[in-house]
Amino acid sequence: MQTQFGSKTMTDNARNVLARLGEAGVVPVVELDGCEVALPLAKALTAGGLPVAEITFRSEAAAASIQILREELPQMLVGAGTILNVDQVEMAHRAGSQFVVTPGFNPAVVEACIKLEVPVLPGINNPTGVEQAMGFGLEVVKFFPAEASGGVSFLKALSGPYPSIRFLPTGGIGPNNLRDYLALSNVLACGGSWVVSPALVRASRFDEITRLAEEAVTLIARTD
């Protein structure tokens, strides 16, 4: 995993956020039914060594959850995921989101994030998407859905023509293949929902979430 960013157009904030994502190695993808579980969930992740979370905008609890975590756990890196439009960008920004992740490449969303100086990792799964991102001056993109789009072998192929681009692979990644992805020089970190499955959250199994976070951290350390 590489964490150095040299773009002259990148803000210090974006550089810092991306470096922290790289240091984490795994970005838990979190879907919450209600904001009341946001804080105990975040504490469970932090206890397991993963002080980072991507809160997906798949529920109405997302913005409130981000705001709670930014206020109560300022040491945690909190981003907004599954952002589909500019309104959601603005909602995430008002809530204090430190980065934005999207499933696909929406130029309007990317432009809005750049205007607000919020680091954005748009989703791509082909060379055209990579070049769109480069056109906006981006250095890191989400690779989604990772396994269904060719996985490790596809990312290896992209490293030749696009040596300056790094990826956040998400989709189909878990303990069995995490190290394969993190071993690639063009992978910054991996997104994953296995650490924080909705079933565990609904059952308040925060002890299990901590255990899974610890397991991920151990796998990351072995990769390094």
Secondary structure in CASP SS format (residue, H / E / C, confidence):
PFRMAT SS
TARGET T0000
AUTHOR 0000-0000-0000
METHOD secondary structure of the structure
MODEL  1
M C 1.00
Q C 1.00
T C 1.00
Q C 1.00
F C 1.00
G C 1.00
S C 1.00
K C 1.00
T C 1.00
M C 1.00
T C 1.00
D H 1.00
N H 1.00
A H 1.00
R H 1.00
N H 1.00
V H 1.00
L H 1.00
A H 1.00
R H 1.00
L H 1.00
G H 1.00
E H 1.00
A H 1.00
G C 1.00
V E 1.00
V E 1.00
P E 1.00
V E 1.00
V E 1.00
E C 1.00
L C 1.00
D C 1.00
G C 1.00
C H 1.00
E H 1.00
V H 1.00
A H 1.00
L H 1.00
P H 1.00
L H 1.00
A H 1.00
K H 1.00
A H 1.00
L H 1.00
T H 1.00
A H 1.00
G C 1.00
G C 1.00
L C 1.00
P C 1.00
V E 1.00
A E 1.00
E E 1.00
I E 1.00
T E 1.00
F C 1.00
R C 1.00
S C 1.00
E C 1.00
A C 1.00
A H 1.00
A H 1.00
A H 1.00
S H 1.00
I H 1.00
Q H 1.00
I H 1.00
L H 1.00
R H 1.00
E H 1.00
E H 1.00
L C 1.00
P C 1.00
Q C 1.00
M C 1.00
L E 1.00
V E 1.00
G E 1.00
A E 1.00
G E 1.00
T C 1.00
I C 1.00
L C 1.00
N C 1.00
V H 1.00
D H 1.00
Q H 1.00
V H 1.00
E H 1.00
M H 1.00
A H 1.00
H H 1.00
R H 1.00
A H 1.00
G C 1.00
S C 1.00
Q C 1.00
F C 1.00
V E 1.00
V E 1.00
T C 1.00
P C 1.00
G C 1.00
F C 1.00
N C 1.00
P H 1.00
A H 1.00
V H 1.00
V H 1.00
E H 1.00
A H 1.00
C H 1.00
I H 1.00
K H 1.00
L H 1.00
E C 1.00
V C 1.00
P C 1.00
V E 1.00
L E 1.00
P C 1.00
G E 1.00
I E 1.00
N C 1.00
N C 1.00
P H 1.00
T H 1.00
G H 1.00
V H 1.00
E H 1.00
Q H 1.00
A H 1.00
M H 1.00
G H 1.00
F C 1.00
G C 1.00
L C 1.00
E C 1.00
V E 1.00
V E 1.00
K E 1.00
F E 1.00
F C 1.00
P C 1.00
A C 1.00
E H 1.00
A H 1.00
S H 1.00
G C 1.00
G H 1.00
V H 1.00
S H 1.00
F H 1.00
L H 1.00
K H 1.00
A H 1.00
L H 1.00
S H 1.00
G C 1.00
P C 1.00
Y C 1.00
P C 1.00
S C 1.00
I C 1.00
R E 1.00
F E 1.00
L E 1.00
P E 1.00
T E 1.00
G C 1.00
G C 1.00
I C 1.00
G C 1.00
P C 1.00
N C 1.00
N C 1.00
L H 1.00
R H 1.00
D H 1.00
Y H 1.00
L H 1.00
A C 1.00
L C 1.00
S C 1.00
N C 1.00
V E 1.00
L C 1.00
A C 1.00
C E 1.00
G E 1.00
G E 1.00
S C 1.00
W C 1.00
V C 1.00
V C 1.00
S C 1.00
P H 1.00
A H 1.00
L H 1.00
V H 1.00
R H 1.00
A C 1.00
S C 1.00
R C 1.00
F H 1.00
D H 1.00
E H 1.00
I H 1.00
T H 1.00
R H 1.00
L H 1.00
A H 1.00
E H 1.00
E H 1.00
A H 1.00
V H 1.00
T H 1.00
L H 1.00
I H 1.00
A H 1.00
R H 1.00
T H 1.00
D C 1.00
END
